[in-house]
Structure formats: C-alpha cells, structure tokens
Amino acid sequence: MALRLFNTLTRSVEDFAPLDPAGKQVGMYCCGPTVHDAAHIGNFRTFVFADLVRRHLEFKGFAVRHVMNITDVEDKIIKAVHAAKTSLREYTSRYEAAFFADLKTLGCRTPHETPRATEFIPDIIGLVEKLMARGLAYQAPDQSVYFSIEKYRAGGARYGQLLKLNFEEMRVGERVRNDEYAKESVADFALWKARAPEDGAVFWPSPWGEGRPGWHIECSAMSMKLLGPSFDLHVGGEDLIFPHHEDEIAQSEGAGVQPPGKRFVKHWMHGAHLLVEGKKMSKSLGNFYVLRDLTAKGFTGREIRYLLLTAHYRETWNFTMEGLQGARTSLARIDECLAKMRELAAGTQAAPDPALPAAFTEALDDDLNISGAWGEVFKWVTQMNRQFAEKALTPTQAASALAAWERVDSVLGVGTSPEAEVPAEFIALLEQRQAARKAKDFKRADAIRDELKAKGWVIEDTPKGARLKRL
Ligand SMILES: [Zn+2]
C-alpha cells in the first residue's frame, strides 16, 4: 500500500510522492525550538511526531534529509537576553544544549542539519532583497521592512492557503511588528526589524540599516537554502499554521524562486496540541512539564516517548501521570516477551518474520495510524507469549520474531533495554553513593539508596560494579 498522509494545504489525505523523479530523496523541514526556555512536553509531542514521520519514511526506503532550525534570535529571546544581562550566544547556547539532550533522552534521531538563524543572516537579507525587488516588501517610516499582503494578493497569489482568512476587516497597509499575532489581526508582517534600544547588542547591518530578522523569514531562508526552493515536506505544531507557516509560504513563493508550477512545499503536516491532566498546560495550574520534571519523577525517556506516540498526531490528546504509569506497564509487557524470545533464541540468527512488519506498516501507511500499529504489536506479543507457553516455538522462530521486532522498533524507537535508560540524575546519585561508601560515610550512602528506592530504582551490585535496576 502506498503511504498516505494528510496535507494541511489541501485538507485531505493524499498519496505521498516525493518531488525526486526517482522517488527516493525526501527533503523534510521541521520548525525547531525557540531557545529561550526549556522546551515543554507539548513541544516534544511535535518533535517526537516529526521523528515518527522521518523514521517511517526511512523504514519505507526513502532517503530523508531532515532539517530542523534553531530559532536563536526572536522577540522573546531578545527580551530574555536583556533581562539576564548576558550575550545572545551565551544565553541561547544553554537552552540549545539542553534541547538536544532532551531529544536524545526521547530517542529522536538527530536531524541531518540544525541551522541557527543567526548564522544565516546574509541568506535572510538576500531573500528580503528579492522581495523588495519584486515590489512585495517595503521599508516603513519606522525603518523596518514589511511584507505587503496587498501587493502579494494583487499579483494573483493567495494569502491564506493553510487556513481561511477574512480580508474584509483588514485595513490595507496596517502593520504588525510582533512575530506572533492572531488571525483576526492579519496585517503586513515584519521581514527585517529596525534596531530598537531594547535590542541591546543584538543587531546586524543590512541595506535598510541596522536591525534583525523577523521570525518567519528565518525559516523561509534556512529551509530553501538547505533543501532547495521547492521541497517535499514541512512539519510543525498546529499552533504554527498561522501566522508562521502562512507567512513562510508568502515569503518563499513571493520571492519567485521556485521552478514553474512548483510550490515552496508540497506537503504540510501539523501535529495537534496536548492537554496535560485534561487542561491546557500552564505554569499557574502546576501542569506545565519540561522533560526534566518527568525524569525527576522517575520516568524514563523511553516511557515518555511511548506515551507521546500512543495517540494519532492530528488528535488533541490528554497527557497524564496515569498514562505514564500505563506506558511503563505496556513496555514491560513487550520487554518480558522479548526477554523470553532472547532466552529461547540463545544467539541464533534468522531473517525477520514478515507478518508483524507488514501489518504494522499497513497501519502507519494510513496517515500514521499509530494506535493501529501498536494494536498489531500487542496482538503479536500475545501470540508470541501463547506460543512460548505452549512450547510451540523453535529457537529459529524466536530469532525470527526478534528480528521482526527490530524492524518495527526502527520506527517506534522505544528500544529494548531499559537499563540503558537510567536518567542522568540517578546515575549521578549512584556515583555519589559509591563515593560515600568509599569515604565510609554509610549513613549518607544508605540515605541515597533510600532516595533512589523511593524514585523506583534499586542498586544492584554486580562484578562490573554497582548499577541501577527498576524496582
Ligand atoms: Zn519555522
């Protein structure tokens, strides 16, 4: 079955066919983090979703080039840099490093390119110059450069491709300088923002005076530079549909750099929001989680990834602590089954049994029907357990089952080894406990042991040293 995916541009589920005439190369861009704060669990739902898209494409034999930008200059960052009295680079590098560590914890494949906006300023300026030359951008009395929606539409282009916009209320030439605005306030948006006193040292020279890029143009410039002016797939959270992605289309297609008849992006995919404990995440409600909050409660990246991968990407879905407990139980079921297969196979090698990968792929080919895919996995687990109990499996069949799981897990990415997933803070605690024992501070060593136990981990002394095991 061909891969079918929902395209926000056409609002329908379509066959996925890359632009590459050989049908092999896929250019995929995902809007990355704005590095002004630790990314929260809602952000990670989007990144795990993008990882699933990529992994499934790779599973199907496509050669994916995955680009994810780092927004390291933008309104919120500048405010934070100003408040922290530090430099832009110093401020953003901390959050950038934390973000990549979190991606790793969640088992996401690293994108092939992770461009930083501040390193693409000449490309951004070049793109604004193209829009100026085509009469679609203008410098306003405030010295900033704006995109003219009126001129763009007058040339026959459509503004409002990803969602319906009401132009009757719109006042021509009205401008919005902020990067984020509601669709009710659709207006000419900033491409280049003239330097303001509150920008501090964050500015670059340009043909229009000192300033900095707007957020939307950053993604247009970086994606087209790295994937070409027309590419296959653009992924992001649904909150980015407007204005960010709509503006990306207007700028990129307005610059007229695509080959005739080709779009900036062929296929747009958007991941839905996440609720936490039934409510919109907010710091005041106490349901605002960054990844560290969850690993500190003793959950592993693998368990969190599993839970984020249980609902269909276009469904608004409720993330709960109970769900995380359920994720632990479900993964334990898989692990237990695999352990039995491993014991029986005892190192025998065999080609994968095609049944599980075939049923699994069929589900995912249907617009990433992940619950159907998990359904196939658990049906398989039940069947393997039964056959094992009936002693109906040979070592070769067990090896073949393990190889089938490997295939499927290349998409799911939940792995099979929970021990390798001990969160860093618990490893640090274990080291402190070893140090305390060495120093004969047994009271401290015992206190650490109890603390680890309370978090769900026991210390196991092995010939290779102490290690942590789940309770
Ligand atoms: Zn973007």
Residues whose N, C-alpha, C, O or C-beta is under 5 A from the ligand:
A	BS01	ZN	C31 C219
